[in-house]
Amino acid sequence: MRKTTGLLSVLVLGAAVAGPVASAHAAPGTTSAASACHRLVVKANASNNKALSADNSHSYKKAIGHNKATQKYVVQAKGACRHARHAAEIRRALDGARDGAQAAELHNKRAYVEHDSRAGRAAADAERHVKSRLRSALHYS
């Protein structure tokens, strides 16, 4: 009596199980609206984290670029999330995030041009506010 199965039977069994499962998945190029919404909110959050990191290291010019990217991703996410399950909550959170990113960009411009450390701190505070708004949007997306 054999105690182990042969390698060939394991491979055949694995191929038989993997065949129908692999064909049941969606095509690689298609994404659902919900995943596009979530992906864009994640990108906005990542860009805002980069802006916050740049602010903390007093690289205000870099932070301005990341704030603009955050605003771009927030606007794209707002369009992609319009048919989501909790669209109103996501829209409210994204509106607040966009307003905060605009404020942070203006503070960063002031900090960069005028060498104003208070404006830099205000930009970091605005970016922390954006971070909390994007967290709530991530919760609903």
TAVENPE-V497492 format. One record per pair of residues at least 24 apart in sequence whose ideal C-beta (glycine too) atoms are under 6 Angstrom apart, sorted by sequence separation. I is the first residue (numbers start at 1). J is the second residue. D is the distance in Angstrom with one decimal. If there is no record, write none. Layout:
i = <I:I>
j = <J:J>
d = <D:D>
This chain:
i = <74:44:47:100:71:44:100:101:43:44:71:100:70:40:44:97:67:40:41:97:40:67:96:97:67:40:93:64:37:93:94:36:37:64:93:63:37:90:60:33:90:60:61:89:90:60:86:55:55:52:51:48:48:48:45:44:41:41:41:38:37>
j = <98:70:73:126:98:73:129:130:73:74:101:130:101:73:77:130:101:76:77:133:77:104:133:134:105:80:133:105:80:136:137:80:81:108:137:108:84:137:108:83:140:111:112:140:141:112:140:123:124:127:127:127:130:131:134:134:137:138:141:141:141>
d = <4.6:5.4:5.9:4.9:5.8:3.7:4.6:5.3:4.6:4.9:4.8:4.0:4.5:5.6:5.9:4.8:5.2:5.1:4.9:4.0:3.6:5.1:4.3:5.2:3.9:5.4:4.9:5.8:4.5:4.5:5.5:4.7:3.9:4.7:3.8:4.7:5.3:5.2:4.7:5.8:4.9:4.6:5.4:4.7:5.7:3.9:4.0:5.4:4.4:4.5:5.4:5.9:5.1:5.8:4.5:5.8:5.1:5.4:5.0:4.5:5.0>
